[in-house]
Amino acid sequence: MGPTRILIAAGLIALVAALTGCATNTPGTEADPAQVSEQFLRALVDGDCKEVKGLVAMPTAIDCELVAEVSNSGDLTQADLDETEFTVVDEGGGSAMVEVAYPGDSGAETTTTNLVKTDGKWRVLFDSEE
């Protein structure tokens, strides 16, 4: 392989590595609480424990076995999330509340997600108590 091909191959490898590094769903500082809530639920449905841990305020409170169990339960699917609405209903002082409206058996159902701003990024407050 000549020097030109080696440089092109190295450039392509660097580009793939850069794109792969940018492909993470972990929100940046510009993400709002609704986006973080949606990404959290999508990661939970996907069973992506690493992503879930990256989206919560206390990663040590996350049990990867529970994430896998929720992912495999079929109770919540990506299709459901495509029809789910995430609306910031309260934000201020470093905390936020997001209303999550999702399709249920008897019409639309709602719940809320609480978030806190840590190191300039919104993170889900996950209650580890059963």
Secondary structure as GFF3:
##gff-version 3
##sequence-region A 1 130
A	DSSP	alpha_helix	3	22	.	.	.	ID=ss1
A	DSSP	alpha_helix	33	46	.	.	.	ID=ss2
A	DSSP	alpha_helix	49	54	.	.	.	ID=ss3
A	DSSP	three_ten_helix	59	61	.	.	.	ID=ss4
A	DSSP	alpha_helix	64	73	.	.	.	ID=ss5
A	DSSP	alpha_helix	78	82	.	.	.	ID=ss6
A	DSSP	beta_strand	85	92	.	.	.	ID=ss7
A	DSSP	beta_strand	95	104	.	.	.	ID=ss8
A	DSSP	beta_strand	107	118	.	.	.	ID=ss9
A	DSSP	beta_strand	121	124	.	.	.	ID=ss10
###
